[in-house]
Amino acid sequence: MKILVKIFCLILICDFGTTPAAAQGKKTTKAKPDLSGTWLLDPKKSNVGPSAKPDQPLKIAQHDPELRITHMVASNGQKDFVYYTDGRGETNTTTMFLSTDTDMNPRGHDKDVTKSKTKWSGDKLVTRFTLSSVIGGHPLEFEIIDEWKLSKDGQTLTQTSRTVFRQDMSGDVFISANRPDTKRVYNRKPD
């Protein structure tokens, strides 16, 4: 009888000793949202100015870690952007410019590129890049943070863009406030 009790206790100790380790090995990672699809801008829910072609779709193809976004644009049909969600970094055509020139023509910057880094932060996809320029002899630098979030029902995709001024420590440049966040809300286009 004592032998049976010892064997039972040994089995019980071994079982409790290995169960937490086995449970840790079976940790489930929450699946990342799939942003794939064709999306249309909802101007009523967005806080961006009017677009020349508001009905132009945004197409996203997600094959982790690659995320490909195709913007339909009036000037040349479409622009493709590739992002890597594992944080390795990417280089795409520049879409934002920092300038005081009121006659600036974006077509003159067709060969300019922007380097960014993209990674998941929970259920949001976050891309960060820097805009810099020398204006009035002073270097200015802004960090742009784009966050993409899919609604729980998978029918709405929200892109929030935040511009953060990187403070000039010399005190020579005064920027009164950071720009308000830009929000673009897209609705899934039925197939």
Buried (B, 14 or more C-beta within 10 A) or exposed (E): EEEEEEEEEEEEEEEEEEEEEEEEEEEEEEEBBEBBBBBBBBBEEBEBEEBEEEEBBBBBBBEEBEBBBBBBBEEEEEBEBEBBBEEEBBEBBBBEEEEEEEEEEEEEBEEEEBEBBBBBEEEBBBBBBEBEEEEEEEEBBBBBBBBBBBEEEEEBBBBBBBBBBBEBEEEEBEEEEEEEEBBBBBBBEEE
